[in-house]
Amino acid sequence: MRAEDEGDTVVFVGWDGATRGVLVVADIVDETAARAVAELRDLGLNPVLLTGDDESPPWSVAEQVGIDEIVPEMLPAGQLEPVAHLHERGAVVSMVGDGVNDTAALAGSDLGLSIGTCPDVVPEEQDVTLVRGDLRTAAEAVRLFRRILSIVKANEFWAFAVHFAALPLAATGMLSPLAAVAVTAMSAVVVVVNSLRLRWFRASAPLTFRCSSRARPRPPTSPVGQRPKIGA
Protein backbone atom coordinates (compact mmCIF):
# COMPACT_ATOMS: atom_id res chain seq x y z
CA MET A 1 0.00 0.00 0.00
CA ARG A 2 1.08 3.58 -0.61
CA ALA A 3 0.87 4.46 3.10
CA GLU A 4 3.19 1.59 4.04
CA ASP A 5 5.63 2.62 1.32
CA GLU A 6 5.80 6.06 2.96
CA GLY A 7 6.59 4.51 6.35
CA ASP A 8 3.12 4.81 7.89
CA THR A 9 1.38 2.04 9.83
CA VAL A 10 -1.84 0.66 8.36
CA VAL A 11 -4.53 -0.72 10.70
CA PHE A 12 -7.56 -2.55 9.32
CA VAL A 13 -10.82 -2.23 11.25
CA GLY A 14 -13.64 -4.72 10.87
CA TRP A 15 -16.35 -6.74 12.50
CA ASP A 16 -18.62 -9.64 11.59
CA GLY A 17 -15.82 -11.08 9.48
CA ALA A 18 -15.65 -8.11 7.12
CA THR A 19 -13.25 -5.19 6.78
CA ARG A 20 -15.06 -1.93 7.49
CA GLY A 21 -12.27 0.59 7.29
CA VAL A 22 -8.58 1.35 7.22
CA LEU A 23 -6.69 3.59 9.65
CA VAL A 24 -3.32 5.07 8.76
CA VAL A 25 -1.10 5.90 11.73
CA ALA A 26 1.88 8.16 11.06
CA ASP A 27 4.67 9.49 13.28
CA ILE A 28 4.64 13.27 13.54
CA VAL A 29 8.20 14.56 13.64
CA ASP A 30 8.89 17.35 16.11
CA GLU A 31 9.69 20.56 14.26
CA THR A 32 12.94 20.96 16.22
CA ALA A 33 14.19 17.40 15.58
CA ALA A 34 16.00 18.04 12.28
CA ARG A 35 17.73 21.13 13.69
CA ALA A 36 18.70 19.18 16.83
CA VAL A 37 20.26 16.36 14.78
CA ALA A 38 22.19 18.89 12.67
CA GLU A 39 23.54 20.59 15.81
CA LEU A 40 24.60 17.23 17.28
CA ARG A 41 26.49 16.45 14.07
CA ASP A 42 28.17 19.86 14.25
CA LEU A 43 29.46 18.81 17.68
CA GLY A 44 31.05 15.72 16.14
CA LEU A 45 28.40 13.30 17.41
CA ASN A 46 26.81 10.47 15.42
CA PRO A 47 23.05 10.24 16.17
CA VAL A 48 21.50 6.75 16.20
CA LEU A 49 17.75 6.13 16.43
CA LEU A 50 16.59 3.34 18.78
CA THR A 51 12.95 2.33 18.38
CA GLY A 52 10.54 -0.49 19.05
CA ASP A 53 8.89 -0.14 15.62
CA ASP A 54 9.75 -2.27 12.62
CA GLU A 55 12.12 -0.86 10.01
CA SER A 56 9.78 1.05 7.69
CA PRO A 57 8.39 3.83 9.98
CA PRO A 58 11.74 4.61 11.66
CA TRP A 59 13.51 4.98 8.32
CA SER A 60 10.86 7.46 7.22
CA VAL A 61 11.45 9.53 10.37
CA ALA A 62 15.23 9.15 10.11
CA GLU A 63 15.23 10.49 6.55
CA GLN A 64 13.22 13.53 7.63
CA VAL A 65 15.58 14.49 10.45
CA GLY A 66 18.89 13.43 8.89
CA ILE A 67 19.77 10.27 10.84
CA ASP A 68 21.72 7.62 8.93
CA GLU A 69 21.60 4.73 11.40
CA ILE A 70 18.64 3.12 13.17
CA VAL A 71 18.19 0.11 15.46
CA PRO A 72 14.55 -1.06 15.02
CA GLU A 73 12.36 -3.60 16.82
CA MET A 74 13.96 -2.96 20.20
CA LEU A 75 12.20 -4.11 23.36
CA PRO A 76 12.66 -1.83 26.42
CA ALA A 77 15.15 -4.17 28.08
CA GLY A 78 16.92 -4.75 24.77
CA GLN A 79 17.79 -1.07 24.34
CA LEU A 80 20.78 -1.66 26.59
CA GLU A 81 22.32 -4.04 24.01
CA PRO A 82 23.25 -1.42 21.35
CA VAL A 83 24.60 0.83 24.11
CA ALA A 84 26.79 -2.00 25.39
CA HIS A 85 27.86 -2.79 21.81
CA LEU A 86 29.00 0.81 21.29
CA HIS A 87 30.93 0.64 24.55
CA GLU A 88 32.68 -2.50 23.33
CA ARG A 89 33.73 -0.56 20.24
CA GLY A 90 35.28 2.06 22.53
CA ALA A 91 32.60 4.72 22.08
CA VAL A 92 31.30 7.28 24.55
CA VAL A 93 27.50 7.07 24.43
CA SER A 94 24.89 9.68 25.30
CA MET A 95 21.25 8.59 25.40
CA VAL A 96 18.28 10.93 25.01
CA GLY A 97 15.03 9.32 26.17
CA ASP A 98 11.46 10.45 26.70
CA GLY A 99 9.75 7.54 28.44
CA VAL A 100 9.97 4.68 30.91
CA ASN A 101 10.97 2.32 28.07
CA ASP A 102 14.28 4.19 27.79
CA THR A 103 15.24 3.70 31.45
CA ALA A 104 17.71 0.84 30.86
CA ALA A 105 19.54 2.67 28.06
CA LEU A 106 19.63 5.91 30.07
CA ALA A 107 21.17 4.07 33.02
CA GLY A 108 23.74 2.24 30.88
CA SER A 109 24.93 5.23 28.85
CA ASP A 110 27.79 7.55 29.77
CA LEU A 111 25.44 10.55 29.73
CA GLY A 112 21.71 10.01 30.20
CA LEU A 113 19.50 12.92 29.08
CA SER A 114 15.75 12.65 29.63
CA ILE A 115 13.06 14.95 28.28
CA GLY A 116 11.39 16.61 31.27
CA THR A 117 7.97 16.82 29.59
CA CYS A 118 7.70 13.02 30.00
CA PRO A 119 7.50 12.26 33.76
CA ASP A 120 7.69 8.46 33.43
CA VAL A 121 11.50 8.32 33.43
CA VAL A 122 12.95 7.28 36.80
CA PRO A 123 15.03 10.27 38.05
CA GLU A 124 17.75 8.04 39.51
CA GLU A 125 18.44 6.45 36.12
CA GLN A 126 19.45 9.67 34.36
CA ASP A 127 22.13 12.30 34.69
CA VAL A 128 20.28 15.34 33.37
CA THR A 129 16.63 16.21 32.88
CA LEU A 130 15.96 18.62 30.01
CA VAL A 131 13.01 20.57 31.38
CA ARG A 132 11.85 21.85 27.99
CA GLY A 133 10.57 19.56 25.25
CA ASP A 134 12.79 21.24 22.64
CA LEU A 135 15.20 18.57 21.35
CA ARG A 136 17.80 21.23 20.55
CA THR A 137 18.46 21.55 24.27
CA ALA A 138 20.26 18.18 24.14
CA ALA A 139 22.91 19.67 21.85
CA GLU A 140 23.07 22.84 23.93
CA ALA A 141 23.56 20.79 27.10
CA VAL A 142 26.50 18.97 25.49
CA ARG A 143 28.01 22.32 24.43
CA LEU A 144 27.62 23.68 27.96
CA PHE A 145 29.14 20.59 29.60
CA ARG A 146 32.11 20.74 27.21
CA ARG A 147 32.62 24.42 28.04
CA ILE A 148 32.50 23.66 31.78
CA LEU A 149 35.01 20.82 31.37
CA SER A 150 37.41 23.00 29.39
CA ILE A 151 37.25 25.72 32.05
CA VAL A 152 37.86 23.19 34.84
CA LYS A 153 40.93 21.88 33.01
CA ALA A 154 42.20 25.42 32.43
CA ASN A 155 41.71 26.24 36.12
CA GLU A 156 43.69 23.16 37.14
CA PHE A 157 46.49 24.08 34.73
CA TRP A 158 46.86 27.67 35.92
CA ALA A 159 46.59 26.76 39.61
CA PHE A 160 49.30 24.09 39.34
CA ALA A 161 51.45 26.21 37.02
CA VAL A 162 51.54 29.18 39.40
CA HIS A 163 52.37 27.03 42.42
CA PHE A 164 55.01 24.96 40.63
CA ALA A 165 56.64 28.14 39.34
CA ALA A 166 56.70 29.63 42.84
CA LEU A 167 57.93 26.45 44.57
CA PRO A 168 61.62 26.69 43.48
CA LEU A 169 61.68 30.38 44.41
CA ALA A 170 60.29 29.63 47.87
CA ALA A 171 62.72 26.72 48.37
CA THR A 172 65.73 28.92 47.59
CA GLY A 173 64.53 31.76 49.79
CA MET A 174 63.92 34.09 46.87
CA LEU A 175 60.21 34.25 47.71
CA SER A 176 59.21 35.74 51.04
CA PRO A 177 56.21 34.39 53.01
CA LEU A 178 54.25 37.53 52.17
CA ALA A 179 54.99 37.09 48.47
CA ALA A 180 53.96 33.42 48.70
CA VAL A 181 50.60 34.47 50.13
CA ALA A 182 50.23 36.95 47.28
CA VAL A 183 50.99 34.21 44.72
CA THR A 184 48.37 31.93 46.28
CA ALA A 185 45.81 34.73 46.22
CA MET A 186 46.69 35.51 42.62
CA SER A 187 46.12 31.89 41.56
CA ALA A 188 42.71 31.95 43.25
CA VAL A 189 41.81 35.16 41.42
CA VAL A 190 42.87 33.64 38.09
CA VAL A 191 40.64 30.61 38.72
CA VAL A 192 37.64 32.77 39.63
CA VAL A 193 38.08 35.12 36.66
CA ASN A 194 38.48 32.19 34.28
CA SER A 195 35.32 30.56 35.67
CA LEU A 196 33.37 33.76 35.00
CA ARG A 197 33.75 33.02 31.28
CA LEU A 198 30.64 30.84 31.67
CA ARG A 199 28.61 34.04 32.01
CA TRP A 200 29.16 34.61 28.30
CA PHE A 201 27.84 31.20 27.26
CA ARG A 202 24.89 31.71 24.93
CA ALA A 203 22.62 28.84 23.92
CA SER A 204 20.82 28.91 20.56
CA ALA A 205 17.75 27.42 22.29
CA PRO A 206 16.44 28.19 25.81
CA LEU A 207 18.27 25.75 28.08
CA THR A 208 16.81 24.67 31.42
CA PHE A 209 17.84 21.41 33.06
CA ARG A 210 18.13 19.55 36.35
CA CYS A 211 21.11 17.36 37.24
CA SER A 212 20.75 14.10 39.13
CA SER A 213 22.41 13.99 42.55
CA ARG A 214 22.99 10.25 42.41
CA ALA A 215 26.37 9.00 41.18
CA ARG A 216 25.90 5.92 39.02
CA PRO A 217 28.68 3.48 38.08
CA ARG A 218 29.89 3.89 34.53
CA PRO A 219 31.19 1.33 32.04
CA PRO A 220 35.00 1.08 32.10
CA THR A 221 36.90 3.33 29.72
CA SER A 222 38.58 1.66 26.77
CA PRO A 223 42.31 1.23 27.43
CA VAL A 224 43.14 2.27 23.87
CA GLY A 225 43.39 6.06 24.10
CA GLN A 226 40.38 8.36 24.17
CA ARG A 227 37.13 6.94 22.91
CA PRO A 228 35.38 8.56 19.95
CA LYS A 229 32.20 10.43 20.82
CA ILE A 230 29.02 8.85 19.53
CA GLY A 231 25.55 10.15 20.35
CA ALA A 232 22.56 7.86 20.65
C-alpha positions as CSV (number, residue, x, y, z in Angstrom):
1,M,0.0,0.0,0.0
2,R,1.1,3.6,-0.6
3,A,0.9,4.5,3.1
4,E,3.2,1.6,4.0
5,D,5.6,2.6,1.3
6,E,5.8,6.1,3.0
7,G,6.6,4.5,6.3
8,D,3.1,4.8,7.9
9,T,1.4,2.0,9.8
10,V,-1.8,0.7,8.4
11,V,-4.5,-0.7,10.7
12,F,-7.6,-2.6,9.3
13,V,-10.8,-2.2,11.3
14,G,-13.6,-4.7,10.9
15,W,-16.4,-6.7,12.5
16,D,-18.6,-9.6,11.6
17,G,-15.8,-11.1,9.5
18,A,-15.7,-8.1,7.1
19,T,-13.2,-5.2,6.8
20,R,-15.1,-1.9,7.5
21,G,-12.3,0.6,7.3
22,V,-8.6,1.4,7.2
23,L,-6.7,3.6,9.7
24,V,-3.3,5.1,8.8
25,V,-1.1,5.9,11.7
26,A,1.9,8.2,11.1
27,D,4.7,9.5,13.3
28,I,4.6,13.3,13.5
29,V,8.2,14.6,13.6
30,D,8.9,17.4,16.1
31,E,9.7,20.6,14.3
32,T,12.9,21.0,16.2
33,A,14.2,17.4,15.6
34,A,16.0,18.0,12.3
35,R,17.7,21.1,13.7
36,A,18.7,19.2,16.8
37,V,20.3,16.4,14.8
38,A,22.2,18.9,12.7
39,E,23.5,20.6,15.8
40,L,24.6,17.2,17.3
41,R,26.5,16.5,14.1
42,D,28.2,19.9,14.3
43,L,29.5,18.8,17.7
44,G,31.1,15.7,16.1
45,L,28.4,13.3,17.4
46,N,26.8,10.5,15.4
47,P,23.0,10.2,16.2
48,V,21.5,6.7,16.2
49,L,17.7,6.1,16.4
50,L,16.6,3.3,18.8
51,T,13.0,2.3,18.4
52,G,10.5,-0.5,19.0
53,D,8.9,-0.1,15.6
54,D,9.8,-2.3,12.6
55,E,12.1,-0.9,10.0
56,S,9.8,1.1,7.7
57,P,8.4,3.8,10.0
58,P,11.7,4.6,11.7
59,W,13.5,5.0,8.3
60,S,10.9,7.5,7.2
61,V,11.5,9.5,10.4
62,A,15.2,9.2,10.1
63,E,15.2,10.5,6.6
64,Q,13.2,13.5,7.6
65,V,15.6,14.5,10.5
66,G,18.9,13.4,8.9
67,I,19.8,10.3,10.8
68,D,21.7,7.6,8.9
69,E,21.6,4.7,11.4
70,I,18.6,3.1,13.2
71,V,18.2,0.1,15.5
72,P,14.6,-1.1,15.0
73,E,12.4,-3.6,16.8
74,M,14.0,-3.0,20.2
75,L,12.2,-4.1,23.4
76,P,12.7,-1.8,26.4
77,A,15.2,-4.2,28.1
78,G,16.9,-4.7,24.8
79,Q,17.8,-1.1,24.3
80,L,20.8,-1.7,26.6
81,E,22.3,-4.0,24.0
82,P,23.3,-1.4,21.4
83,V,24.6,0.8,24.1
84,A,26.8,-2.0,25.4
85,H,27.9,-2.8,21.8
86,L,29.0,0.8,21.3
87,H,30.9,0.6,24.6
88,E,32.7,-2.5,23.3
89,R,33.7,-0.6,20.2
90,G,35.3,2.1,22.5
91,A,32.6,4.7,22.1
92,V,31.3,7.3,24.5
93,V,27.5,7.1,24.4
94,S,24.9,9.7,25.3
95,M,21.3,8.6,25.4
96,V,18.3,10.9,25.0
97,G,15.0,9.3,26.2
98,D,11.5,10.4,26.7
99,G,9.7,7.5,28.4
100,V,10.0,4.7,30.9
101,N,11.0,2.3,28.1
102,D,14.3,4.2,27.8
103,T,15.2,3.7,31.4
104,A,17.7,0.8,30.9
105,A,19.5,2.7,28.1
106,L,19.6,5.9,30.1
107,A,21.2,4.1,33.0
108,G,23.7,2.2,30.9
109,S,24.9,5.2,28.9
110,D,27.8,7.6,29.8
111,L,25.4,10.5,29.7
112,G,21.7,10.0,30.2
113,L,19.5,12.9,29.1
114,S,15.8,12.7,29.6
115,I,13.1,14.9,28.3
116,G,11.4,16.6,31.3
117,T,8.0,16.8,29.6
118,C,7.7,13.0,30.0
119,P,7.5,12.3,33.8
120,D,7.7,8.5,33.4
121,V,11.5,8.3,33.4
122,V,13.0,7.3,36.8
123,P,15.0,10.3,38.1
124,E,17.8,8.0,39.5
125,E,18.4,6.4,36.1
126,Q,19.5,9.7,34.4
127,D,22.1,12.3,34.7
128,V,20.3,15.3,33.4
129,T,16.6,16.2,32.9
130,L,16.0,18.6,30.0
131,V,13.0,20.6,31.4
132,R,11.8,21.9,28.0
133,G,10.6,19.6,25.3
134,D,12.8,21.2,22.6
135,L,15.2,18.6,21.4
136,R,17.8,21.2,20.5
137,T,18.5,21.5,24.3
138,A,20.3,18.2,24.1
139,A,22.9,19.7,21.9
140,E,23.1,22.8,23.9
141,A,23.6,20.8,27.1
142,V,26.5,19.0,25.5
143,R,28.0,22.3,24.4
144,L,27.6,23.7,28.0
145,F,29.1,20.6,29.6
146,R,32.1,20.7,27.2
147,R,32.6,24.4,28.0
148,I,32.5,23.7,31.8
149,L,35.0,20.8,31.4
150,S,37.4,23.0,29.4
151,I,37.3,25.7,32.1
152,V,37.9,23.2,34.8
153,K,40.9,21.9,33.0
154,A,42.2,25.4,32.4
155,N,41.7,26.2,36.1
156,E,43.7,23.2,37.1
157,F,46.5,24.1,34.7
158,W,46.9,27.7,35.9
159,A,46.6,26.8,39.6
160,F,49.3,24.1,39.3
161,A,51.5,26.2,37.0
162,V,51.5,29.2,39.4
163,H,52.4,27.0,42.4
164,F,55.0,25.0,40.6
165,A,56.6,28.1,39.3
166,A,56.7,29.6,42.8
167,L,57.9,26.4,44.6
168,P,61.6,26.7,43.5
169,L,61.7,30.4,44.4
170,A,60.3,29.6,47.9
171,A,62.7,26.7,48.4
172,T,65.7,28.9,47.6
173,G,64.5,31.8,49.8
174,M,63.9,34.1,46.9
175,L,60.2,34.2,47.7
176,S,59.2,35.7,51.0
177,P,56.2,34.4,53.0
178,L,54.3,37.5,52.2
179,A,55.0,37.1,48.5
180,A,54.0,33.4,48.7
181,V,50.6,34.5,50.1
182,A,50.2,36.9,47.3
183,V,51.0,34.2,44.7
184,T,48.4,31.9,46.3
185,A,45.8,34.7,46.2
186,M,46.7,35.5,42.6
187,S,46.1,31.9,41.6
188,A,42.7,31.9,43.3
189,V,41.8,35.2,41.4
190,V,42.9,33.6,38.1
191,V,40.6,30.6,38.7
192,V,37.6,32.8,39.6
193,V,38.1,35.1,36.7
194,N,38.5,32.2,34.3
195,S,35.3,30.6,35.7
196,L,33.4,33.8,35.0
197,R,33.7,33.0,31.3
198,L,30.6,30.8,31.7
199,R,28.6,34.0,32.0
200,W,29.2,34.6,28.3
201,F,27.8,31.2,27.3
202,R,24.9,31.7,24.9
203,A,22.6,28.8,23.9
204,S,20.8,28.9,20.6
205,A,17.8,27.4,22.3
206,P,16.4,28.2,25.8
207,L,18.3,25.7,28.1
208,T,16.8,24.7,31.4
209,F,17.8,21.4,33.1
210,R,18.1,19.5,36.4
211,C,21.1,17.4,37.2
212,S,20.8,14.1,39.1
213,S,22.4,14.0,42.5
214,R,23.0,10.3,42.4
215,A,26.4,9.0,41.2
216,R,25.9,5.9,39.0
217,P,28.7,3.5,38.1
218,R,29.9,3.9,34.5
219,P,31.2,1.3,32.0
220,P,35.0,1.1,32.1
221,T,36.9,3.3,29.7
222,S,38.6,1.7,26.8
223,P,42.3,1.2,27.4
224,V,43.1,2.3,23.9
225,G,43.4,6.1,24.1
226,Q,40.4,8.4,24.2
227,R,37.1,6.9,22.9
228,P,35.4,8.6,19.9
229,K,32.2,10.4,20.8
230,I,29.0,8.8,19.5
231,G,25.6,10.2,20.4
232,A,22.6,7.9,20.6
